[in-house]
Amino acid sequence: MQIKNPGRIKVFLKNPNKKGYFKMVKEVMILWMTKRELPVYYFKHLYKKDIKNYKDYVGTKEAARIHASKNLHKREFTSILRNKLNFSLFCERNGIRTPKLIAYNFGRSFFFGKSIREIADSSDLTHFYTEVFDSTGEEAVFIRPLALNQGQGCMKLDREKFSQQLERQYENLLSGDYIHTEGLRQHQQINDIYAKSINTLRIVTTMDKGEVVIISSYLRLGAGGSFIDNVSSGGFFVGIDQEHGTLKQKGYRDMKFGGKELTEHPDTGFKFENFRIPYFDEACALVEKATKYIPNGFIGWDVAITPTGPTIIEGNEDAGLFSSDVAYGGLLKNPQMKKLMARI
């Protein structure tokens, strides 16, 4: 099932929960003066009646300052985060739990074990993955571009049907650079919410006087049959109560996909409020450990929950501030976020 894109303007105009037009104009003018920018971002979420603390949300200029800050981002650290192969090898070397690296490719050159295979045609590619599945015993292999984010270009190959899947992905695979990792098993309690994707926690960290601090967390969920949980691919997110590790009442879908607020999963009917994330404390401890090894000043960690504990999928210097902002309920009221803003 593919979720239709109704258009952001249409979503705004048809939303019965929007504030009165006079009130919206007043708030936009206040933000324009205080943030010193035309607050177009206001019309993505802040126009809703239940948003009273609209000044506590990160503006476009503030988000750009965070992303560009040399006080927060060091090239030595971001170079590890930006390249998924570098990140996987770094984590493996330092004992940071992450999906097992199986293979990778640079265009037609495929690396598996200690050998390099040059792929000439589809038959060579099928033979390569036959060997991968036979040698590793994996039921699935997850393939991600080395340098793209937001779920772009991700593929999944299943042992039972990879030949057919390769027919669709042949040109993409051989024209790009990809990392190939084990297919993870997801914790059953997370599967109960939605089982067709690996649904990851986004945990945002910063550094404060040499100490790792977690700013906020939320859970990303796939929907509509998708094996990807990214909001930009039709998924949605639900905020997490950081103290208790439980889901908040509402989930949020991007305006590009209708902008709905959800209290339960649209596919399974699973209600979010007060659901305790399994291994949440361990997930927080894992990203704190990872941040000590990669002490960039601002990172959004994507963490999967397996039956035996958390594992880090990747770290992002661009932490997806809009989703974190909405999930938290206005990041600028967060004490650690206030300190961070003062440093940039």
Salt bridges, closest charged atoms under 4 A:
GLU27 OE1 - LYS19 NZ 2.72
GLU27 OE2 - LYS23 NZ 3.77
ASP50 OD2 - LYS250 NZ 3.39
GLU62 OE1 - LYS35 NZ 2.85
GLU131 OE1 - ARG117 NH1 2.70
GLU138 OE2 - LYS100 NZ 3.43
GLU139 OE2 - ARG159 NE 3.56
ASP158 OD1 - LYS156 NZ 3.83
ASP208 OD2 - LYS339 NZ 3.36
ASP229 OD1 - ARG220 NH2 3.67
ASP241 OD1 - HIS244 ND1 3.29
ASP254 OD1 - ARG8 NH2 3.68
GLU261 OE2 - LYS48 NZ 3.04
GLU261 OE1 - LYS250 NZ 3.06
GLU264 OE1 - LYS271 NZ 2.96
ASP281 OD2 - ARG276 NH2 3.43
ASP302 OD1 - ARG202 NE 2.54
ASP302 OD2 - ARG220 NH2 3.11
GLU314 OE1 - LYS84 NZ 3.83
GLU314 OE1 - ARG144 NH1 3.14
GLU317 OE2 - ARG82 NE 2.26
